[in-house]
Amino acid sequence: MDEKADIVVIGGGPAGSISALTARNYYPDKKILLIKNAEEGVTPCGIPYMFFSLKNPDENKMGLQMLEKNNIEIVVDEVVKIDRT
């Protein structure tokens, strides 16, 4: 992969998504790339089930809309090596 970015976030779960959005707040002019290994992620904890029931499996998916809205590029791939040069 020859993609160039100013900031690269590896992992598209809740922590990775929040990290990318936080980076966007601090660095509005930088190119931010988020690399995740699955097309769609799911909410990885049981907190939503404590307050209500999710009857449809689609309700348990983490959306990418907020990342896309904030001009964060998303790549679905696996990171196996980092070349920092």
N, C-alpha and C positions, 0 to 999 in steps of 0.2 A: 504494500500500500504506500503510495507516494503522496498521501494527503499532507498538506502543511496547515498548521494552525498555531495560533499564539498560546492557546490554553487547550489542553486535552484532558478530558475526564474519562477514566476507564471505569465502566460499570453504570448501568442504567436503572439501578434500583432507587429506592427513596433517597439514600445518601448521595448517590451520583447525580441524580436529578436536581436536588437542592444545591449541591456544590456548583453545578453548571449555572443555575439561576443566580446564585450568589455571586459567582464570577462575573456574570453579565451586569449585575448591579454595580460592582466595583470597577469593571473595565468595559464600558459600553461600546468602545471602538475596536475591541479585540475580536479576532475570529476564534470562536469556541467550538470545539468538536467533542461530542459525547459518543463513546464507542460502547456498545452493549452487545451481548451475545445472543439475545433473543428478540424476535420481532415485537412481541407483546409481553409485558411483564405482568405479574399479578401482585396484589397487595400481600406482602410477605408476613403479615402478622394477624393475630386473631382479634385485634381491637375492634374492627367493624362489627364482628359477630357479638360483642358484648352488649351493644346498644340496639341492634336490629338484625334481622335476618336478610341475607342476600339470596334471593330466590333464583336469580338469573346469573350463571357463571360470567357473563359479559360485564356484570356490575363489579366484578372483582379485578378487572384489568386496570393497570395504570396507564392513563392516557399520555400522549406525547404533545398534546395541543399547546400546553404552556411553554414547553421547550421551543417548539416551532414558532410560536408567537413572539418569542424573545430572540429570534434569529440565532438559535443554537443548532448547528448541523448535527444530525444523528446518523451514525453508521452502524449497521448491524454486522458484526464481525467478531472474531476472537483475537485478542491481543496476545501474541506469542513472543514478541521481542520489541524493545524500544531502542531506537537509534537517536541519541540526544545531540548528534552533530548537526 
